[in-house]
């Protein structure tokens, strides 16, 4: 009896594996492993043609490709954070020799990669402040003082964070003027004292200058009135010639004391008290 050896289904199996690869979108390594399994079954004739066909199938099919993510946009002071974007293209051909084709050719290649994604999903920060303090700072004008508040940076959980987290936002003011009767102040001056000399260049006089409340008249520290120039408390006076050259006369009202204290021997007193010191 004659035994017939059946013909090897080279073409049928090759075509079957080729379409199976393209339908399931298997990778190149998976296709090669299928060919090796067939070789163990005695189908070594498929090795060359099938592996080449499967490799071409796996690498020549159009596939979507996503580029690198762009740097994340700066997160604004809201919960959502920022976003990143990238380009998504449809490429056909083996790696290194692929070319871009129309996007519709990739419709059967699985889900299209995303071209955007959120980033910096950490809680963003904002400026916060305490309530304004009492209006009792340094006086800066008539009935005007200053008040303060503490300004700080915090996240949405009200946790204080570094000032750098809020550097891109406008910082609220921490100091402002306020109205208070405590600053109803002015410089109060007294009368000038008599001049210390009747002529010459050595006479001066003084007066009292204090910072006082306009309504109560009570004196307070001078720095509360420094928003206005302080009036002078002394000045020179009687800057007049003391007569003709060689004329002997006193130029200060203290000459009698100078003589009693025997200070006429000192040049500076003798010249100013010429009349009182002439017989000493």
C-alpha positions in Angstrom: 0.0 0.0 0.0 1.3 3.4 -1.0 1.6 6.1 1.7 1.2 9.6 0.4 3.0 12.4 2.0 0.7 15.4 2.3 1.9 18.7 0.8 3.2 21.2 3.3 0.7 24.1 3.7 3.5 26.6 3.2 1.5 29.3 1.5 -1.7 28.9 3.5 0.1 29.0 6.9 2.2 31.9 5.8 -0.8 33.9 4.8 -2.7 32.9 7.9 0.1 34.0 10.2 0.6 37.2 8.2 -3.1 38.2 8.5 -3.1 37.1 12.2 -0.2 39.4 12.9 -1.8 42.3 11.2 -5.2 41.7 12.8 -3.9 41.4 16.3 -1.1 43.9 15.9 1.5 41.6 17.4 5.0 42.8 17.9 7.9 41.7 15.9 9.3 39.5 18.7 6.0 37.7 19.2 5.8 37.0 15.4 9.2 35.4 15.4 8.4 33.2 18.4 5.4 31.9 16.5 7.6 31.0 13.6 10.0 29.1 15.9 7.1 27.1 17.3 6.1 26.1 13.8 9.6 25.0 13.0 9.5 22.6 15.9 6.4 21.0 14.3 8.5 20.3 11.1 7.4 23.4 9.1 10.9 24.8 8.7 10.0 25.9 5.1 8.2 28.8 6.6 11.2 30.2 8.4 12.5 32.7 5.7 9.3 33.9 4.1 7.1 33.9 7.2 9.5 35.8 9.5 10.1 38.4 6.8 6.4 38.8 6.2 5.6 39.1 9.9 8.3 41.6 10.4 7.1 43.7 7.6 3.6 43.4 8.9 4.5 44.5 12.5 6.6 47.5 11.6 5.0 48.7 8.4 1.5 49.3 9.9 0.7 53.0 10.7 0.9 53.7 14.4 0.3 56.9 16.4 3.4 58.5 17.9 3.6 61.0 20.7 6.3 63.6 21.0 7.9 64.7 24.2 6.0 66.7 26.8 6.5 70.4 26.7 7.5 72.1 30.0 4.5 72.6 32.2 2.8 76.0 32.2 3.1 77.9 35.4 0.4 76.9 37.8 -1.9 79.9 38.7 -3.3 80.3 42.2 -6.1 77.8 41.6 -6.5 74.2 42.5 -6.4 72.8 38.9 -2.7 73.6 38.5 -1.1 73.8 35.0 -0.9 71.8 31.9 1.5 70.2 29.4 1.1 69.6 25.7 2.8 67.5 23.0 2.3 66.8 19.3 0.7 63.4 18.2 1.4 62.2 14.7 0.5 59.1 12.7 3.8 57.4 11.5 4.2 54.5 9.1 7.3 52.3 8.6 10.0 50.7 10.7 11.7 52.7 13.4 14.3 55.1 12.1 12.7 55.1 8.6 9.1 56.0 9.4 7.2 58.7 7.7 4.2 60.7 8.7 0.8 59.9 7.1 -2.7 61.0 7.4 -4.3 60.6 10.9 -7.1 58.5 9.6 -4.7 55.7 8.8 -4.1 55.2 12.5 -7.8 55.0 13.4 -7.6 51.2 13.7 -4.4 51.2 15.7 -5.8 51.6 19.1 -6.6 54.7 21.2 -5.0 57.9 20.1 -2.3 59.1 22.6 -3.3 62.2 24.6 -1.8 65.5 23.4 -2.2 67.3 26.7 -2.1 66.4 30.4 -2.4 68.2 33.7 0.7 69.0 35.8 1.7 70.6 39.0 -1.4 69.3 40.7 -0.1 70.4 44.1 -2.2 73.1 45.9 -1.3 76.5 44.6 -0.5 79.4 46.9 -1.9 82.9 47.5 -1.3 85.9 49.7 -3.2 86.1 53.0 -3.1 88.6 55.8 -4.2 89.2 59.4 -6.6 91.9 60.5 -5.4 95.5 60.7 -3.8 96.4 64.0 -4.8 99.3 66.2 -4.3 102.8 64.9 -1.5 103.9 67.2 1.6 103.9 65.1 3.9 106.9 64.6 2.0 110.1 63.6 2.5 111.1 60.0 0.2 114.1 59.8 -2.6 116.0 61.6 -4.8 113.4 63.2 -3.0 110.7 61.0 -1.2 107.7 62.3 -0.2 104.3 60.9 -1.5 100.8 61.4 0.0 97.4 60.4 -1.0 93.9 59.5 0.9 90.7 58.8 1.0 89.5 55.2 2.1 85.9 54.5 1.9 83.2 51.8 -0.3 80.2 52.2 -1.7 77.3 50.2 -5.4 76.3 49.9 -5.1 74.3 53.1 -4.2 77.6 54.9 -0.8 76.3 55.6 2.0 79.0 55.6 4.5 78.4 52.9 7.6 80.2 51.5 7.2 83.7 50.1 8.7 82.4 46.9 5.5 80.4 46.2 3.6 83.8 45.9 6.3 85.7 44.1 4.3 86.0 40.9 1.3 87.6 42.6 0.8 91.1 43.8 1.5 91.4 47.5 -1.1 93.2 49.6 0.1 96.2 51.6 1.0 95.7 55.2 1.0 99.4 56.2 -1.5 102.2 55.8 -2.5 105.6 57.3 -5.4 105.8 59.7 -7.2 108.6 61.5 -6.8 109.1 65.2 -7.3 112.0 67.7 -4.1 110.9 69.4 -2.2 112.6 66.5 -4.0 115.9 66.8 -0.6 117.4 67.7 1.4 120.6 67.0 4.6 122.3 68.0 4.0 124.7 70.8 6.5 127.5 71.3 7.2 129.8 74.3 8.4 133.5 74.2 12.0 134.4 73.5 14.3 135.1 76.4 16.1 138.5 76.4 19.1 138.7 74.2 22.4 138.1 76.1 24.1 141.1 74.4 23.1 144.5 73.3 25.4 144.6 70.3 28.2 142.7 68.6 28.2 139.1 67.3 27.9 137.1 70.5 24.3 137.7 71.6 21.7 134.9 71.5 18.3 134.1 72.9 16.2 130.9 73.4 12.7 129.7 73.8 10.8 126.5 74.8 9.6 124.3 72.0 7.5 121.2 72.8 5.2 118.7 71.0 1.7 119.1 72.5 -1.9 117.9 71.9 -4.0 120.7 70.5 -7.1 119.9 72.6 -5.6 118.9 75.9 -2.4 120.9 75.8 -0.6 117.8 77.2 3.1 117.5 76.1 4.2 114.3 74.4 7.4 112.9 72.8 8.8 115.0 70.1 9.0 112.3 67.5 5.2 112.3 67.3 5.5 115.9 65.8 8.4 115.2 63.5 6.1 115.1 60.4 6.4 118.9 60.6 9.7 120.8 60.8 10.6 121.6 64.4 10.7 125.4 65.1 14.1 126.7 66.3 14.6 127.0 70.0 17.5 129.5 69.9 18.8 132.3 67.6 21.3 135.0 67.5 20.2 138.5 68.4 21.3 142.2 68.5 23.9 141.7 65.7 24.7 145.4 65.7 27.9 147.4 65.8 28.9 148.3 69.3 30.0 151.9 68.3 33.0 153.6 66.8 36.5 151.9 66.9 38.1 152.7 70.3 34.8 153.4 72.0 34.6 151.6 75.3 31.2 150.1 76.1 29.6 146.9 77.4 28.1 144.6 74.8 26.3 142.2 77.3 24.1 142.6 80.3 26.2 140.2 82.3 29.2 142.5 82.6 28.4 143.4 86.2 28.6 139.7 87.1 31.8 139.4 85.0 33.4 142.2 87.2 32.2 140.7 90.4 33.6 137.3 89.5 36.9 138.9 88.6 36.7 137.6 85.0 37.9 140.9 83.4 41.4 139.6 83.2 40.2 137.1 80.5 40.4 138.7 77.0 37.1 137.4 75.8 35.2 139.0 78.8 37.3 142.2 78.9 36.5 143.0 75.2 32.8 142.5 75.7 32.7 144.3 79.1 35.0 147.2 78.3 33.2 149.8 80.3 32.8 147.6 83.4 36.3 146.2 83.3 38.2 149.5 82.5 39.1 150.2 86.1 40.1 146.7 87.1 
